[in-house]
Amino acid sequence: MSPATAGDVRLVDISKSYDGVPAVEAVTLEVPAGAYCCFLGPSGCGKTTILRMIAGHENPTAGEIRIGGKNVVGLSPSARRTAMMFQSYALFPHLTVRDNIAFALRVRGVSRAERHRAADQMLEKVRLTELAGRLPGQLSGGQQQRVALARAAITEPLVLLLDEPLSALDEQLRVQMRQELRRMQRELGITFIHVTHSQQEAIALADMVVVMAKGRIRQAGSAREIYDAPRDRYVAEFLGGQNVLHYEIDKVNGASVLLKGPEARSIEVPLNGHAGKLALVAGAPIDVAVRRDDIQLRRPGTAGLPGTTALSARVKAVEYQGYFVKVLLDAGSADELVAYVSERDFFRETLDVGDAVLATWKNDLSRLLVLGDG
């Protein structure tokens, strides 16, 4: 096993059922060694069950879990060289920070001097050297989390597993700890697998995002790929930042497809490599995603540009978000639209609730979606 592949994790057709009810169904995935991977999805989608199976706290009903090429199903967490950082931190209140971090080495019979030396090195990495002698109750929430992270990492695992590690923190501290987790992951150079229900958290942290629903993977890829090029309606709506519109296929033109909808004129959308993945049949329904920040608002009667779609709408609500303004639009019988307008552009010509506008976007910024069961 080479260092370059020692921490790669492969899930091979794994399933898990409880009393005959499936929690995870036929999941296959490869997480490269040294990656920061986030499993993202709502409660009950199976993401924590997968984490516990990788950790060794649950066994799959079927399938294999391979770490560094070795099937680890049935092995203990220490034998498969995984460590888990729990949401509750689970620090020992009567032990100092140093002794909490060193506890796993103590269980393994490492001498006091050696385990304290290793703990002091971890304290330096998480920037808590000056707090080594304190008890957990004397620390802030963010400091407690760094202790928990150091305690999990001190055993030198190949894979560090994190179960909703930021959910107990306030917003400002969550942002700070995202940066801390990313820094630690890069410094340690090991595989991190992180479970979260926060879209923003996953996008900010991960090299690889895995979006789950109902025990299955809906899409896996880089954060940018998942956000900018969602595969289906579920992923587009769950990640946010996208409008999903319903159209009907009119005609396929080689590298593009002509669509027609109830409120918009016909539009031509590039296939973007989707030709083999979509049922492109005239008259069939199709979903189209358009990023909210790709929509521009114009006053009715202004000339449109070639290669763009213009949809008549009225302003339904306006929400100031700081560096941009969120404008909710009523487009009649078409789907509700949301536009993210830069603050400067919005206040150059302010819109009010009830104003008529044209919501426009370039056709080549539209994304065709695979129809799914949502």
Secondary structure, DSSP 8 states (H G I E B T S, - for coil): --TTTTT-EEEEEEEEEETTEEEEEEEEEEE-TT-EEEEE--TTSSHHHHHHHHHTSS--SEEEEEETTEE-TT--HHHHTEEEE-TT----TTS-HHHHHHHHHHHTT--HHHHHHHHHHHHHHTT-GGGTT--GGGS-HHHHHHHHHHHHHTT--SEEEEESTTTTS-HHHHHHHHHHHHHHHHHHT-EEEEEES-HHHHHHH-SEEEEEETTEEEEEE-HHHHHHS-SBHHHHHHH-SEEEEEEEEEEEETTEEEEE-SSS--EEEE-TT-TTTS---TT-EEEEEEEGGG-EEE-TT----TTEEEEEEEEEEEEE-SSEEEEEEE-TTS--EEEEEEHHHHHHS---TT-EEEEEEEGGG-EEEB----
